């Protein structure tokens, strides 16, 4: 009797996974609004052990039990909503600074045995000069030039949640080319100019999480190749930043500076240039 009970128990244990697998079914659920790649990470933890969830052609492919499918369908009714309409504001602050300092001596001395002349012909700045009636002159000049500019621009673009919006900060650049035409023994070289759209800027893909927003930033830098004619270089990178809905979010900027110095013939010139550019993004929901 005991042996029969044990035998029946073993048979049930061995066949149980098979019966569960047989009770599973495959069902394809088309997405109405959301992208399937956004839905899968949400649904995957809800699939029972042994089940699977994949996606193809924006359809959710489930392999699980009927009760599990009904649970997932009820959840999809809540999350497969139309993407929200958003207003993306992009603010760019530019801060440019220019400093130039110049100073020099001008000496003119002439006698029967010695002649010295070191000219400084500049007329800008403070000039201190002394001399004699016979033309001998000592002259000192000091010039300081400073300029600072601040500029702020705001751009707006409409977007849908989860969809990328491109912010174009590029310009049209002329690219020259030559064409040689030979006819009736005469060769004519024609120069052509085509304007290429240098699409520098960045893609912004917003995703909302309650009152927070996740921004995937994909800058695209395009420039003419300095070494090869008619060649355009393209660089792409990507990053993710977080912030609150309706608040400015810093996504980076540019900081460039240069310092040049020139000393010759008792004339000293120093020049400093600084360019700072910061970019901020704000996302607001359009209701």
Secondary structure, 3 states (H helix, E strand, C coil): CHHHHHHHHHHHHHHHHHHHHHHEEEEEEECCCCCHHHHHHHHHCCCCCCCEEEEECCEEEEEEEHHHHHHHHHHHHHHCCCCCEEEEEEEEEEEEEEEEEEEEEEEEEECCCCEEEECCCCCCCEEEEEECCCCCEEEEEEEEEEEEEEEEEEEEEEEECCCEEEEECCEEEEEEEEEEEEECCEEEEEEEEEEEEECCEEEEEEEEECCEEEEEEEEEEEEECCCCCCCEEEEECCEEEEEECCCCEEEEEEEEEEEEEEEECCEEEEEEEEEEEEEEEEEEECC
